[in-house]
C-alpha cells in the first residue's frame, strides 16, 4: 500500500458507501475509505457471497447490509472501524480482513454518538488505549493498519500522540487539521499537519482542506505541498464532486453535476444500494443546487425507480431499478464461515447432532421476525409440525449454533434426512429455530398462514 502522492476518498457517514466509493475510483482515487463501521455492529454480521450482484456482503442479523464490496475496489478499499476496545477491534477486523486492503481506526470523529461510546475523538485523550488498539491490530492482522485523528489543543500534545501512534507500526496516519470542537467554518491548521509530517517517518495524509483550499483538482497538489504530507484525503470536496480526483482532460470538459448524479444512480441501481442512502448522497452532491426541480422531487422519492424517473435515467436502468429493494440479499448467495482464516474458536453447538449442523444443504437468507407473526396462532415451527402430521412424517429436529462474538444464533432443522438452515443469524435460540423452520416451509412450498418479509424485502 503506497500513500505517497495518493489522493484518497475520506470516510464519511452515509456517503462513503459502495456506489460512491466506486465512482471515486472511476475518476482516479488512489484508495477509498468506507464510512465508519462500529465493531459491535460488524461482529453481528454474516459474510455472504452474493452471486446475483457479484459482491461480498456482510449482513447484520437484522437483515441489513452493513458492508458491501465488489471486485472493482479490490486492493483499494480500506474499512474504517469505530472501536474503543483492543480485543473487540481485532475480532471485528479479522472478520473482514480478507475482503479489504486495510483497516483504519477512527480516532477523530467528534460526533456525540462516537464520543459517548469512547470511540473517535474520545481516544485522542487516551494514549494507552490508542496504543493497545493499534498494536493489537498491527501484530495480528494480515493487512495494513492506519488511523485517522484530529489535532489536539497544542502542537506539542499532537506530536507526542503521533509519535506514539507511529511506534505501534501503523502504515500511515491521516490527520484532519482541526481540533475536536472545531467545525468546517474554522480554518484548517495546515501548519500543524506540516509539523506532524516533518516529525514522523510514516506517510501522513492531509485532511480538512475542502472548500478552504480544495475546490478543483489542481488545488489538491497545492494542499499536499502546503502541508508537507505524503498524500491527501478528501471529504466534502469529493462528496460535492466525485470527479475531483481526475485531472483536466484535453479531450473535453469535466462531467457536469447532472452527469455525476446519473453515474452515481446507475451504480446504486446496479449494486442494489438502498433508496434512503441513495437519496442522501444525491442531496449532498446537489447541496448547492437545492432549488433544482430534480433535487426537490428527490426528497419525496420512495423507491429507486422513482429516483430513476426523476433524473431521467435510461430505460434499461429504470427497469433494473424495479428489482431493487432495501439491502437485498438474494437467494443465490452462499455463506462463507466467519473467521476461518483467523483461527477463531469454533462456535458452541446446542442440540444432539454436533458438527453435523454444518452440513445443511438448503440455505436461504431468511430470518424470523416475531412482529410479522400473530401473537396467538401458527408459527413456522407449528406449521411444520402440522405438515408432518398430515404426511405422517417424523417431526423435525433442531440443532443450534451460538455465535458468541456476535451474540447471535443459527439453527438447522432436519426433516426427512434433509437439512435446512438460515443464513442470517437471529438474536435468540428460539428465533433461530423458527427461522430454520421457515426455510424448510419455503423450500417445500408449504403454504404459510401469514406473509413474513424475507431479508431481501
Backbone torsions as a table, in degrees:
resi	resn	phi	psi	omega
1	UNK	NA	120.3	-174.8
2	UNK	-117.0	114.5	-179.0
3	UNK	-97.4	-0.2	-179.1
4	UNK	-73.4	117.0	-176.4
5	UNK	78.6	7.6	-177.4
6	UNK	-73.9	145.6	172.2
7	UNK	-120.9	117.6	-164.6
8	UNK	-121.4	139.1	172.2
9	UNK	-76.8	126.0	-177.1
10	UNK	-75.3	157.5	173.3
11	UNK	-72.6	123.5	178.5
12	UNK	-135.5	127.5	-178.7
13	UNK	-59.3	129.2	178.0
14	UNK	69.1	-4.3	-179.9
15	UNK	-107.8	-47.4	-176.0
16	UNK	-81.2	50.2	177.1
17	UNK	-95.8	179.3	-169.5
18	UNK	-51.4	-52.1	-177.9
19	UNK	-61.9	-42.3	-179.3
20	UNK	-67.3	-37.8	178.4
21	UNK	-62.5	-42.7	179.6
22	UNK	-65.7	-37.6	179.1
23	UNK	-66.6	-41.1	177.8
24	UNK	-63.3	-41.3	177.8
25	UNK	-64.7	-38.6	178.7
26	UNK	-57.2	-37.2	-177.3
27	UNK	-94.5	11.3	168.3
28	UNK	111.3	7.6	176.9
29	UNK	-60.7	137.4	-180.0
30	UNK	-72.4	-43.4	177.9
31	UNK	-143.3	158.1	177.2
32	UNK	-131.1	131.5	177.9
33	UNK	-95.0	146.1	173.5
34	UNK	-77.2	167.7	166.6
35	UNK	-64.3	161.8	178.5
36	UNK	-62.6	131.0	175.6
37	UNK	-119.6	121.7	-176.2
38	UNK	-70.5	139.5	-177.2
39	UNK	-57.7	-41.9	179.1
40	UNK	-56.3	-43.1	-177.9
41	UNK	-67.6	-43.4	-179.2
42	UNK	-63.2	-34.8	-179.0
43	UNK	-71.5	-11.7	177.9
44	UNK	-102.6	22.2	180.0
45	UNK	-107.7	160.5	172.1
46	UNK	-118.3	135.1	178.6
47	UNK	-79.9	123.7	-178.1
48	UNK	-128.8	130.1	173.5
49	UNK	-87.3	111.1	-175.0
50	UNK	-92.7	95.6	-174.0
51	UNK	-71.5	-24.5	178.9
52	UNK	-67.8	-40.0	-179.2
53	UNK	-96.3	-14.3	-176.0
54	UNK	72.2	33.8	-176.7
55	UNK	-124.1	167.7	166.5
56	UNK	-109.9	124.9	-177.0
57	UNK	-115.2	136.2	170.8
58	UNK	-105.3	106.3	-169.1
59	UNK	-102.8	124.5	178.3
60	UNK	-68.0	157.4	-178.9
61	UNK	-69.8	-5.4	171.8
62	UNK	-93.5	3.1	174.9
63	UNK	98.0	-10.4	-179.2
64	UNK	-82.2	149.7	177.8
65	UNK	-85.9	114.6	-178.4
66	UNK	-81.6	-38.8	-179.8
67	UNK	-147.3	128.2	177.8
68	UNK	-126.7	135.5	178.7
69	UNK	-140.0	159.1	-177.7
70	UNK	-139.6	167.0	-175.6
71	UNK	-57.9	-25.8	-178.4
72	UNK	-60.2	-26.4	-178.4
73	UNK	-109.6	13.2	178.1
74	UNK	-60.0	133.0	-179.1
75	UNK	78.3	0.7	-176.2
76	UNK	-124.9	-18.0	-174.3
77	UNK	-95.6	130.8	179.6
78	UNK	-116.5	122.7	-177.7
79	UNK	-87.0	124.8	177.0
80	UNK	-90.8	127.5	-175.2
81	UNK	-106.0	132.0	170.6
82	UNK	-97.6	121.3	-174.6
83	UNK	-154.8	158.2	173.5
84	UNK	-134.1	12.7	-174.2
85	UNK	-143.2	129.8	-175.2
86	UNK	-65.5	-41.8	-178.6
87	UNK	-68.3	-47.0	-179.4
88	UNK	-65.3	-37.4	178.8
89	UNK	-60.2	-42.6	-179.3
90	UNK	-66.9	-42.8	178.8
91	UNK	-58.7	-43.5	-179.5
92	UNK	-68.6	-43.3	-178.9
93	UNK	-66.0	-38.8	177.9
94	UNK	-60.4	-31.2	-177.8
95	UNK	-64.8	-32.8	-173.6
96	UNK	-112.2	-5.8	-169.5
97	UNK	-60.1	-24.6	178.9
98	UNK	-76.4	-6.7	-176.1
99	UNK	-121.2	7.6	179.9
100	UNK	-133.6	162.5	179.3
101	UNK	-84.2	-21.1	-178.8
102	UNK	-171.8	170.0	177.3
103	UNK	-120.9	129.9	176.8
104	UNK	-113.7	140.5	177.1
105	UNK	-104.0	125.9	180.0
106	UNK	-77.2	114.1	177.2
107	UNK	-126.8	24.9	-176.9
108	UNK	-134.7	-9.5	-176.2
109	UNK	-66.5	123.7	-178.6
110	UNK	-93.4	4.3	-176.3
111	UNK	-66.2	149.6	-174.1
112	UNK	-60.7	-39.2	-177.4
113	UNK	-64.1	-32.7	177.0
114	UNK	-73.5	-44.9	-177.2
115	UNK	-61.6	-44.9	-178.8
116	UNK	-62.8	-30.6	179.3
117	UNK	-86.7	5.4	-179.9
118	UNK	75.1	15.0	-177.5
119	UNK	-104.3	-175.0	175.1
120	UNK	56.1	-132.5	-175.7
121	UNK	-66.0	-16.2	177.1
122	UNK	-62.3	-26.9	-179.2
123	UNK	-72.9	-19.0	-177.1
124	UNK	-60.4	-25.6	-179.7
125	UNK	-101.2	12.5	-179.7
126	UNK	-129.0	69.6	-174.1
127	UNK	-58.0	-35.1	-179.3
128	UNK	-67.6	-36.6	177.5
129	UNK	-69.9	-40.1	175.5
130	UNK	-56.0	-47.7	-179.0
131	UNK	-63.2	-41.7	-178.7
132	UNK	-64.8	-44.9	-178.4
133	UNK	-64.4	-51.1	-175.7
134	UNK	-68.0	-40.7	179.7
135	UNK	-62.4	-43.2	180.0
136	UNK	-62.8	-40.5	179.2
137	UNK	-69.6	-46.9	-178.0
138	UNK	-61.1	-40.9	-176.4
139	UNK	-71.7	-26.4	-169.0
140	UNK	-115.0	-10.6	-179.5
141	UNK	-96.0	154.7	176.6
142	UNK	-88.4	-12.8	-176.8
143	UNK	-108.8	158.5	179.0
144	UNK	-62.6	151.9	178.0
145	UNK	-119.2	135.4	176.0
146	UNK	-129.8	174.1	172.2
147	UNK	-147.3	158.4	-179.3
148	UNK	-123.9	128.0	-176.4
149	UNK	-127.2	169.1	163.3
150	UNK	-108.9	164.7	-179.9
151	UNK	-80.7	156.2	178.1
152	UNK	-90.7	-175.9	-172.7
153	UNK	-67.9	-27.8	178.5
154	UNK	-127.4	157.0	178.2
155	UNK	-62.8	-40.1	-177.6
156	UNK	-61.3	-45.6	178.8
157	UNK	-62.9	-40.3	-179.1
158	UNK	-64.6	-44.3	-179.3
159	UNK	-65.8	-36.0	177.3
160	UNK	-64.0	-38.8	180.0
161	UNK	-66.9	-45.3	-176.5
162	UNK	-70.4	-29.1	174.4
163	UNK	-64.5	-41.6	177.3
164	UNK	-62.9	-44.4	179.5
165	UNK	-60.6	-44.4	179.8
166	UNK	-60.4	-35.5	-177.0
167	UNK	-67.1	-16.4	-179.7
168	UNK	-80.4	-14.1	178.1
169	UNK	95.8	16.4	179.1
170	UNK	-64.9	155.7	-175.8
171	UNK	-80.8	-26.1	-178.2
172	UNK	-167.2	166.0	177.2
173	UNK	-136.3	129.6	175.4
174	UNK	-97.7	135.2	-176.0
175	UNK	-123.6	116.7	169.8
176	UNK	-85.5	120.0	-172.0
177	UNK	-78.9	35.9	173.9
178	UNK	-127.9	156.5	177.4
179	UNK	-80.6	168.7	-175.3
180	UNK	-54.0	-39.3	-175.2
181	UNK	-93.5	1.6	-179.5
182	UNK	-90.5	150.2	-176.9
183	UNK	-121.7	175.1	-176.8
184	UNK	-55.7	-23.1	178.7
185	UNK	-71.5	-18.1	177.1
186	UNK	-85.8	147.8	-180.0
187	UNK	-65.8	140.6	175.2
188	UNK	-73.9	136.3	-177.9
189	UNK	-87.3	78.2	-179.0
190	UNK	-61.6	-30.7	-179.0
191	UNK	-66.5	-32.6	179.0
192	UNK	-72.0	-39.5	176.0
193	UNK	-60.9	-39.9	179.7
194	UNK	-63.7	-39.4	178.5
195	UNK	-65.3	-38.5	177.9
196	UNK	-64.9	-46.5	-177.7
197	UNK	-61.4	-31.3	179.9
198	UNK	-85.9	-7.8	-178.1
199	UNK	-96.0	-41.5	-176.2
200	UNK	-99.0	159.8	180.0
201	UNK	-97.3	-16.9	178.5
202	UNK	-78.3	156.5	179.3
203	UNK	-60.8	140.2	175.2
204	UNK	-113.6	131.8	174.5
205	UNK	-102.3	119.8	-179.7
206	UNK	-82.4	132.7	-177.6
207	UNK	-135.6	152.1	177.5
208	UNK	110.1	7.7	-175.0
209	UNK	-92.4	-2.1	-176.9
210	UNK	-58.1	135.3	177.8
211	UNK	71.2	-50.2	178.0
212	UNK	-59.9	-43.2	-179.1
213	UNK	-123.7	-46.1	-172.7
214	UNK	-94.3	112.6	175.3
215	UNK	-123.9	-33.2	178.1
216	UNK	-131.2	170.8	-174.7
217	UNK	-57.0	-41.5	-176.2
218	UNK	-62.0	-22.8	-179.5
219	UNK	-72.7	-19.7	-175.5
220	UNK	-63.2	-47.2	-179.5
221	UNK	-67.5	-35.3	176.5
222	UNK	-60.6	-44.1	179.0
223	UNK	-63.4	-41.8	-180.0
224	UNK	-61.3	-46.0	-178.2
225	UNK	-68.5	-36.1	-178.2
226	UNK	-70.2	-21.8	178.7
227	UNK	-101.4	-11.6	-178.6
228	UNK	70.9	16.5	-175.7
229	UNK	-80.6	161.8	176.8
230	UNK	-75.0	-34.8	-178.8
231	UNK	-150.3	-178.9	-176.5
232	UNK	-128.1	135.9	174.6
233	UNK	-109.3	126.6	-174.2
234	UNK	-116.4	131.1	178.5
235	UNK	-110.4	-90.1	-171.2
236	UNK	-59.6	-39.8	-179.1
237	UNK	-62.5	-32.4	177.3
238	UNK	-78.6	-32.4	176.5
239	UNK	-64.2	-42.1	179.1
240	UNK	-72.4	-34.4	-175.1
241	UNK	-146.0	89.1	-178.5
242	UNK	-62.2	-15.6	179.0
243	UNK	-82.0	1.5	-177.5
244	UNK	-64.7	-19.5	178.9
245	UNK	-71.5	-15.8	-174.5
246	UNK	-98.8	130.7	177.2
247	UNK	-70.1	159.5	178.9
248	UNK	-56.5	140.5	-179.0
249	UNK	-103.9	137.4	176.6
250	UNK	-72.7	-9.1	-175.5
251	UNK	-90.9	-0.3	179.5
252	UNK	158.1	173.7	-178.7
253	UNK	-72.7	161.4	177.2
254	UNK	-67.8	162.3	179.8
255	UNK	-64.6	147.2	177.7
256	UNK	-78.2	168.8	176.8
257	UNK	-57.9	-41.1	-178.9
258	UNK	-65.9	-39.4	178.7
259	UNK	-63.4	-41.4	-179.6
260	UNK	-66.3	-40.1	177.3
261	UNK	-63.7	-41.3	177.3
262	UNK	-59.1	-44.9	-179.5
263	UNK	-65.2	-39.5	178.7
264	UNK	-63.4	-45.6	-178.8
265	UNK	-63.5	-40.0	178.7
266	UNK	-59.2	-42.0	178.2
267	UNK	-68.2	-38.9	179.3
268	UNK	-63.8	-38.4	178.1
269	UNK	-71.0	-46.1	-178.0
270	UNK	-56.6	-40.4	-175.7
271	UNK	-107.8	20.8	169.8
272	UNK	53.7	46.2	175.3
273	UNK	-72.4	145.4	-175.6
274	UNK	-70.3	151.9	-171.5
275	UNK	-64.6	-37.3	-178.8
276	UNK	-65.1	-40.6	177.9
277	UNK	-67.4	-36.9	178.1
278	UNK	-64.5	-46.2	178.7
279	UNK	-59.7	-42.9	-178.0
280	UNK	-60.1	-46.5	-178.7
281	UNK	-65.5	-41.2	178.6
282	UNK	-60.5	-42.8	178.9
283	UNK	-62.3	-38.5	178.5
284	UNK	-69.5	-39.3	179.9
285	UNK	-65.7	-31.0	-178.4
286	UNK	-107.8	28.1	-173.2
287	UNK	-64.0	-20.4	178.2
288	UNK	-101.8	8.0	179.1
289	UNK	-132.0	49.2	-173.0
290	UNK	-72.0	-8.9	177.9
291	UNK	-93.3	-6.4	178.8
292	UNK	-60.6	139.7	-177.2
293	UNK	-57.3	-42.5	-179.1
294	UNK	-62.5	-39.9	179.4
295	UNK	-62.0	-48.5	-177.6
296	UNK	-61.9	-43.1	-178.7
297	UNK	-70.0	-29.1	178.9
298	UNK	-63.2	-32.0	-178.2
299	UNK	-58.1	-30.8	-177.8
300	UNK	-103.3	5.8	179.2
301	UNK	-63.9	138.9	-178.1
302	UNK	-113.0	-8.6	-178.6
303	UNK	-149.4	165.5	176.4
304	UNK	-64.9	-30.7	177.1
305	UNK	-65.8	-39.6	175.6
306	UNK	-58.0	-45.5	-178.5
307	UNK	-62.5	-43.0	179.3
308	UNK	-61.5	-40.7	-179.6
309	UNK	-70.0	-39.3	178.8
310	UNK	-62.1	-41.9	-175.9
311	UNK	-95.7	7.4	174.7
312	UNK	56.0	51.4	175.3
313	UNK	-72.5	156.9	178.8
314	UNK	-56.2	155.3	-176.3
315	UNK	-57.7	-38.5	-177.3
316	UNK	-66.0	-34.1	177.7
317	UNK	-70.3	-41.9	179.0
318	UNK	-63.0	-39.3	177.7
319	UNK	-64.5	-41.0	178.4
320	UNK	-64.4	-32.4	-178.9
321	UNK	-65.1	-21.9	178.4
322	UNK	-63.1	-25.0	-178.3
323	UNK	-86.4	-9.8	-175.3
324	UNK	-72.7	148.3	175.8
325	UNK	-144.2	-174.6	-179.5
326	UNK	-81.6	110.2	177.4
327	UNK	46.9	55.8	-176.9
328	UNK	-64.3	139.4	168.5
329	UNK	-119.1	110.9	-170.7
330	UNK	-79.4	153.0	-174.8
331	UNK	-67.2	-8.6	-178.0
332	UNK	-91.1	5.0	-176.8
333	UNK	-78.3	163.8	179.8
334	UNK	-128.9	140.9	177.8
335	UNK	-81.6	137.7	169.4
336	UNK	-116.1	127.2	-172.2
337	UNK	-58.7	137.4	178.8
338	UNK	-72.8	139.0	169.0
339	UNK	75.6	12.1	-178.9
340	UNK	-59.5	-41.8	-175.0
341	UNK	-77.3	-17.6	-175.2
342	UNK	-89.5	-6.6	-179.2
343	UNK	74.8	23.6	-180.0
344	UNK	-64.9	154.1	179.7
345	UNK	-64.8	146.6	178.0
346	UNK	-71.4	145.4	-178.9
347	UNK	-66.5	154.1	178.9
348	UNK	-77.1	141.8	-178.4
349	UNK	-101.3	141.7	174.6
350	UNK	-116.9	122.3	-179.2
351	UNK	128.9	-172.7	-172.6
352	UNK	-105.4	-1.8	-172.8
353	UNK	-100.0	-3.2	175.8
354	UNK	54.9	-136.1	-174.7
355	UNK	-66.3	-12.1	179.1
356	UNK	-61.8	-18.9	179.4
357	UNK	-61.8	-22.5	-179.7
358	UNK	-76.1	-7.4	-174.3
359	UNK	-93.2	15.2	-178.4
360	UNK	-55.8	132.9	-177.1
361	UNK	-104.1	-15.4	177.0
362	UNK	-116.8	112.9	-179.6
363	UNK	-127.6	134.1	177.6
364	UNK	-133.2	148.0	-180.0
365	UNK	-79.4	73.8	-177.3
366	UNK	-125.4	160.4	174.7
367	UNK	-146.0	160.0	178.2
368	UNK	-96.4	121.1	178.6
369	UNK	-111.9	109.0	-170.9
370	UNK	-58.5	-37.9	-176.3
371	UNK	-65.6	-15.6	-178.7
372	UNK	-93.3	4.6	177.5
373	UNK	-123.5	149.6	-176.5
374	UNK	-63.5	146.0	177.6
375	UNK	-61.3	-38.9	178.0
376	UNK	-122.1	122.7	-179.7
377	UNK	138.3	-159.5	-173.6
378	UNK	-68.3	139.3	168.3
379	UNK	-119.4	168.7	178.8
380	UNK	-54.0	-41.8	-179.4
381	UNK	-65.3	-39.9	178.6
382	UNK	-66.1	-42.2	178.9
383	UNK	-62.3	-37.7	-179.7
384	UNK	-68.8	-38.0	176.9
385	UNK	-63.8	-42.8	178.6
386	UNK	-62.4	-38.7	177.2
387	UNK	-61.6	-43.7	-180.0
388	UNK	-64.6	-39.7	178.6
389	UNK	-62.1	-45.1	-177.7
390	UNK	-64.2	-34.0	-175.5
391	UNK	-103.1	10.1	177.3
392	UNK	53.5	47.8	178.6
393	UNK	-106.4	154.8	173.7
394	UNK	-66.5	137.7	-178.5
395	UNK	-60.4	148.7	-179.8
396	UNK	-66.6	153.5	172.4
397	UNK	-112.6	155.0	-176.0
398	UNK	-126.7	136.8	173.2
399	UNK	-124.6	129.1	-173.4
400	UNK	-119.1	136.8	177.3
401	UNK	-105.0	129.4	176.5
402	UNK	-97.8	124.3	176.7
403	UNK	-98.0	96.5	-172.0
404	UNK	-64.3	-38.3	-176.5
405	UNK	-62.0	-39.0	-177.2
406	UNK	-101.3	1.2	179.1
407	UNK	53.2	49.7	-178.3
408	UNK	-139.8	172.2	-174.0
409	UNK	-135.7	146.5	172.2
410	UNK	-129.0	133.5	-176.5
411	UNK	-119.4	152.8	175.8
412	UNK	-123.5	126.0	175.4
413	UNK	-99.9	133.4	177.4
414	UNK	-112.2	121.6	179.7
415	UNK	-136.3	124.1	178.4
416	UNK	57.5	37.9	179.3
417	UNK	69.1	9.3	175.8
418	UNK	-110.1	138.9	-176.7
419	UNK	-105.0	141.9	-178.1
420	UNK	-131.3	130.8	-178.1
421	UNK	-142.6	156.5	179.3
422	UNK	-103.1	141.5	-175.1
423	UNK	-87.3	-15.6	-179.6
424	UNK	-105.5	116.1	-177.1
425	UNK	-60.4	158.6	179.2
426	UNK	-115.2	163.9	-174.1
427	UNK	-82.0	-8.2	178.4
428	UNK	-145.8	158.7	178.0
429	UNK	-61.7	-40.1	-177.8
430	UNK	-63.4	-44.3	179.7
431	UNK	-68.4	-34.4	179.0
432	UNK	-62.7	-42.6	178.2
433	UNK	-63.4	-39.9	177.3
434	UNK	-63.8	-38.1	179.1
435	UNK	-65.6	-40.5	178.4
436	UNK	-63.9	-40.4	177.2
437	UNK	-64.1	-37.6	179.2
438	UNK	-64.4	-39.0	175.5
439	UNK	-60.6	-44.8	179.4
440	UNK	-61.1	-46.8	178.7
441	UNK	-59.7	-43.1	-178.4
442	UNK	-65.5	-46.1	-177.9
443	UNK	-64.6	-37.6	-179.0
444	UNK	-85.8	-0.3	179.7
445	UNK	58.0	40.2	176.4
446	UNK	-83.5	125.0	-177.3
447	UNK	-57.1	140.4	178.2
448	UNK	-102.0	151.5	177.9
449	UNK	-87.0	-2.0	175.4
450	UNK	-144.0	177.7	-176.4
451	UNK	-123.0	74.6	-179.3
452	UNK	-62.9	146.7	179.2
453	UNK	-86.3	126.9	178.0
454	UNK	-77.1	171.2	-176.6
455	UNK	-62.3	-22.2	-176.1
456	UNK	-98.8	14.4	-179.9
457	UNK	-95.2	NA	NA
